[in-house]
Amino acid sequence: MEVYRIHMGKAKCAVDLGDGSERGEYVDQDYILAKMGRPHRSISLMYCYYPLDEGWPGRASVVHASPDVSFAWDYPYDDYFTYKGGLGGNTDGEPFNYMREIRQHGQDVSLTLTIDPHVSDEHLAAIGEDLKSFGRVFLRINHEATGNWFSFNKRCTYQEVADFFVRASRIIKEHAPNVQTIICIGGIEDLSKEEMEKEAEFAQTIPAADIWSVDKYMALHWGWPYDVAEHGGTTHSRGTVADTYEKTKRSFERFRYLNGGVEKPMTMAEFNADGDVTGPYEQADMVKEFCDTLEREQADWFSAFTFYQFRDRGRLGLEIEDPNNANVGITQPVLDTYKEIIQRDWFRPQITRQAGEVQLPVTLRWSNSEDAEGLEIPLHFEKNPTFCELTFTEESNLMLELNGKWFYKAPKTKTVDLMAAFFEKPLQGEADLTLKIFAPPATGENDLSVKDGLYHCDTVLHELPQIRIRFAPVEA
């Protein structure tokens, strides 16, 4: 059997996916992978850290429940799920259990964390220690910081919020150099202006961050769930795809100017059009038009976007939550649109074959979802198969790809049925395909006791799976 070494690198534009927030619960990665057909660069989680507040660590809408609340952010602290780590906390529960699962499935973690700016340096150091073993982590601290709705903005001036970002970014990265911090502000919100909103206060955050970001909803109903968006209402808005693209590009150019002309990765950490405003069909149309624009314009200044989100209790999800059963999602038209987009070359990671065949045993290094070593096995198909499956003897943690469809193999799993690779893309005749194998961290964490463990995870494969391909039923 021929076996070659391959490398997975960056997409021209990476795609990340939100999974859980104040508007929806976390959905497990096996379900999302089966639904979407491929992993994402990262999965975005949203949490808050207000350890000095009364009621902490309870969720704000539970411990401060009140009939007087008429806005999603009216609670004493932000109504995200609460970060259970930090000073005096531990990494047994949320979000760390989800972070492990995300990394086991070959994806990085994007962690949005709203933090009380009054916490001590010791609190920030503890957060850094929490994140050390999770490889590359994208950490978005106090996002949408030029707004006025989050608790950190209500209890501090904009200058204090900006100062805190610089302090938090520095201290957390001192303890966890694997973390890349994201500054997320309004950027250019008025195309007639050259400067961004609150530029004097937030200019210092641009060089302090590793990644720049703006959140852009081409349509949004911020009054949800306390009112219904209707024509002429005041709690929703709708823009155009062209304006959204131009504001994002102008924001990047302004960030670059404020960083002395030096570029950093530019992302959109939350992106969608709210179906509460557009309805389900034009929501899908707007998402497609924006992504078509990125591709048509060859927007190499734009490195990634995060679709907000997978499952939503309102109409901001690829699925909306079944009101009768929170564990059930109802697929929206935008899911099929998005699924098509993320299979385009512009949005897929680049996988390249290395020279020479591989002899077993072989060590595969996983650095992150944009820098991973894998194996490629050429397979010949006479026609569309009736059976296609892998049987494993090693307890390895693997991500597998065949015919554009990705699969996960947990350490204890013995057999993986690959026929789903042909349900949506059946072979029309004889074909040569390749089975690709990658080995993300089996526990979801890196081993910090080994050399370079902060950044890398190595897995030794001693055996390849047995491959069973048949082109007819067992019995006619």
N, C-alpha and C positions, 0 to 999 in steps of 0.2 A: 504493500500500500504506500503510495506517495504521500509525503507529509511535508509541508512548507511552513516556514515562520512568516507571520504577518504582523503588521503594526497598525493600530487604530489611532488616528490623529484627529485634528479638528475639522469640523464642518466650516464651510464659508460663513454660514450663520447658524449657530447652535440653537437648539430648541430645548427649553426647560418647561416644566409643568407644575402648576400649583396643586397641592394636595392637602386640603384642610386649611381652615381659617375661621374667622368669626361667623362665617356664613355656611360652613360645611365641615363634616368630619373627615378624618383621614380614611382613605380607601387603600387596601393592601396592594402591594406591587404586583403580585401574581395576577390579580384581576385586571389591573391597568395594562400590564404587558400583553395579556391575552386579548384585550380589547383594542389596543393601539397597534400591536404588531411589532413594535420596536421599543427599546429603552430610550430614555431621554438623557441629555447631558447631565442634568441635575433635576431633582425633585425639590420643590419649594415648600417649606414648612413655616408657619407663622405663630410666634409665641410672644409672651410678654414677661417682664421681670421687674416687679415692683415690690421687693422684699421688705421695704420699710412701711408699707401701707397696712392699715387695719383690714383684716379679712384675708390677707395673703396666707397661703398660696391657693385659696379658693378662686374659682373663676368669677370675675366681677359681676356678671349677670345673675349669678347664683347667690353669692354672699351679700350683694348689694341690690337684690331684686326690689323693684319699686314700680307701682302703677304710674308714677309720674314720668318715667323715662319715655321719650318720644323720638329718640335719635340713637343710632347704633353706638355712638361714642359718648353717651351722656353719663356713663358710670364713673366712679372715682378714679379707676384706672382702666386701661384698655381691655376690651372684652375678648381678648384672644385666650386660647388655652395657656396655662401658666407653665413657665420653664421651671422644671423641678431640680435643676442643678444649681450652680452658684454657691455662694458662701453658706455652709451649713446644709447644703442639699446633697443629692447623689445622682448618679447616672443610671439608675435602675429603671426609671419610668420615662415619661415623656420629656423631651422629644427623642431621647436617645434610643429607645426601642425601635422607633420608626427610622431613625438615622441608620441603625444597623441593617435593617431590612432593605433600605434604599441602596446601600453600598453593596450588600450581597447580590443585588440584582444589577450590578454593573453601572451604577449611576452615582454621581456626586450629590452632596447635600447643599441646598441653598437655604440658609436659616435666616428668616426675618425675626429680629428681636427688638421690640420696643422696651427701652430700659429707663427707669427713673434716673434722670441726670444727677440726682443727689446721692447716688450710691458711692461708696468709697472705692479707692483703688483696689482694696482687698477683694471686693465683690467682682471687679472686672478681671483681676488675676485668676480668680476661681473659675470664671467662665472660660478663660483661656485654657486652664488646666482640663476643664471638661471636654474641650474640643480637640485636644492634641492627638488623640488616637484615631480620628476619623478621616485621615488623609486630607485631600484638598476640600476645604469648606468655604463656600461663599457666604459671608456674614453681612447681612444688611441691617445696619444699626439705625434705629429711629428714622424710618423711611417717611417719605412725603413730608420732610422736615420743615418745608416752607409753608405748610398748611396750618390750620388752626383747630383741627378736630381731635388729634391725639392728646393723651393726658400729658405727655412730656412737653408739648407746646403750651398747655394750659397752666403748667406750674413753673415755667421758665421763659425767659426772653429768647428771641431768636439767636442772639449772640451767645447766650448760655448753652443753647442746644447745639450750636456749631462748635463751641469750645469743647463740649462734652464729647462730640463725635471724634474730635482729634485726640482727646485724652483716651477714650475707650479704644479707639483703633490702635493707638500706640501700645497700651498696656496689654490688651488681649493678644496682639501679635508678638509681643515680647515673650509671652508664655506659650504661644501656639503659632510658630512661624508658618505652619501649614495653612493658616487662615488667610483668606483674601477678603478685605473689607470693601463694602459697597456703599457709596454715598448716593442717596436717592432724594432728589429735590425737584422742584417744579421746572427748573431750567427756563428756557424761553417759552413763555405762555402767551405772549402778545407779539405777533410777527412784526409789528411796527416799532418794537423796541430792540435796541442792540444789547442791553444788559439783561441778565436774568433776574428773576424775582429774588429779593433779599441778597443781592450779590455781595454787598459790603460785608455782611455777617458771614456768609457761607463760602467766600472765596478761599479761605484757608483749608476747607475740607477737600478741595479738588486735588491738591498734591498729596494730602494725607491718605486718601483712599487709593485702593488698588484698581477699582472698577468704578465707572460712572454710570448713573442710571437715572431714567425718568419713568414714571408710571403714566401710561396713556390709555384711557378708555375712550374709544371713538364715540361711544354713547354710554351714559351711566345714569342709573336711578339711585341716587344716594339717600333718598328717603325711605328705601326698603328697610325693614318690612312694615313700617309704620303708616305708610300710605300707598296708594296705587298711582302709578304714572299715567296721567291723562293729558291730552292736548291742552296746552296753555298752563300747565302746572309749573311749580317753581322748585321742585325737588329732583329735577332730572335735566339732562342736556344731551345734545347730539351735535357732533362736529362732522367734518369730512375726512376721508382717508388722506387726501392731499395735504390738508392742514396738519394732520397728525404726523405725517411723514416729514413735512418741512420743519415743524417745531422740534421734532426729535433731532433732525440733522443740524439745525441751528443751535440746539442745546449742546450737541457734541462740539461744534466749532467754538462755542463760547467757553466750554470747559477746557478745550485745548489751548485757547488763548490765555486763560487764567493759569494754565500749567506751563507757561513759558514756551508754547508751541509744541510741546511734547505730547504725543498721543498716548492714551490708555484705552483699554477695552470699554466700549460703549454698549450698554444693554438697555432693554426695557423690562424692568423687573415685574411689572404687571401689565398685561395687554389683553384687550378684548373689546367687544361692543356688546352692551347690555341688551339682552333680548327683552327686558322689561320695556325698553324704549323702541327698539327696532322690530320686534317680533322675531321669530326663529329663522325666517328665510333671509332677511336682510342682514341679520347678525352674521350668518355664514358668508354672505356676499361681501361684507365689509372686511372680514378677516382675510378672505381670499384676495381681495383687491390690494390690501396692504402688503401681503406676502408676495403677490405678483409684482408689486412696485419694487420691493427689495431686490428681487431677482432681475427685473428688467433694468433697474438702475445700477446693477452690479455694486450694491452698497457695501463695499468692503470696509467702510468706517464703522459699520454696525455689526457687533460680534454675536449678539444673542437676544432672544426675547423669552419671557416666561408667560405662557398662556395661563390666565387666571379664569377658572381653575377646573379640575377634573369633574368633581361633582359638587353642585351648589344648591342651596335651598331656595334661592331665587332663580334668575335666568342668566347667570354668568358662568354656567358650566357646560362642558361637553355633554355631561349628563345633568339632569335636574333630579333632586332627591324626591323619591316617591313620598308624598305626604302621609301615606298610610304605613310606610315601612322605611325607616332611615337606611336600612341595609340594601335597598333596591334603588338603582339609578335608571332614569328614563332617558334614553339616547335622544339627543337633539340633532338637527340637520348639520350644525357646525362640527359635530364629531367626524362625520365622513369627510367634510371639507378639510378639516385639520389633518386627518389621517392621510389624505392625499398629499397635502403640503409637505408633511414631514418625511415622505418617501422621495421627494425630489432631491436631486444631487446637491443643490445649493444648501439644503438643510440637513444632509446626512453626513456623519463623520466619514472621513476619507480612510479607506483601508487599503494598504499597499503590501504586496508580497516582497519578502526579502530574498536575497540570492541563496541558492543551495537548498538541498533537502535536509530534513531534520532527523536525527537519530534519538531514540528514547533511551533513558529518561531525559526529559527536557524541563528546564525551569522557565516559567512564564512570569514576567514582571508586570504587575498592575500598579501604575502610578496614579492615574485618574482616568476618567472616561474619555479624555482626549489624548492620552498617552498610555497605551496598553499593548503588550505583546501577546500574540495569539498564534494559533495553528490553523492551517487550511488544508483540507483533504479533498482532492478532486474526485468527483463522483459522476459516473455516466448513467444516464437514464434512457432506456429504450423508448419509453413513452411516459405518459402520466402514470404514476405508481398507484397501486391499490393498497400497499403497505410500505411504510417507511419509518423505521424506528431504530433507536440506539439502546444498547444494553451496556451498563457500566459495572465494573467490579471495584473500582476505586471510589472512596468516599470524597469526591472532589466537589467543589462549588463552582459551577460553570455557567457561562452564558453562551448560547449556541445560535448560529444563524444559518438558514438555508432558504434559498429562493426569495430573499428579502424579508423573511419572517424570523423573528427572534423567539428563543425559548430559554427558560431557566431550568437548571438542574441543581437541586439542593443536595447537600452532602450525602444524605441517606437515600436519595432517590436512585433506583436501579434502572428504570426504563423510561425513556422519553419518546413519545409518539410524535413524529414530525409531519404527519399527514396534513396538519393545519396549514403547512406551508404551500399546499397545492389547492386548497379550497377556493381561495379568491384569485389565485394565479395558476390555474391548471396548465400543465405543459401541453403544447399543441402537437408535439411529436418528439423525436429524438433530441436530447439536450445534454450538455455538459454543465454541471453546477459544482459549487464548492461548499463543503461543510466547514464553517468557521467556529473556532473554539477559543474563548477567553476565560480567564480565571480571576475574577474579583475576590476580595477578601472573604473567606469562608465564614468568619464570625461577624463581618461588617466593620471590624476594627483592625487597625494596623498593630503589629507587634513592636512596641517601642524599645524592646530590649535588644533588637537586632540592629545592625548597621543600616543607616538610612531608613529605619522603620517609620520615621515621621512622615516620609514622603512616598514610600514604596511598600508593596506587599508581594512577596515571591511565593509561587506555588510550583511544586515539582510534580509533573505527571509521569507516572511510570508505565501506564498502559493507555491505549486508545480504546474507545468503545467498539463493541461489535455492531456492525451496521447491517440491518436486514432490510432489503428492498425487494419487493415482489410486484409483479405487473398483472396479476390475476387473482381472483378469489381463491381461498384455500380449496374449496370444492365448487365446481361449476354447477 
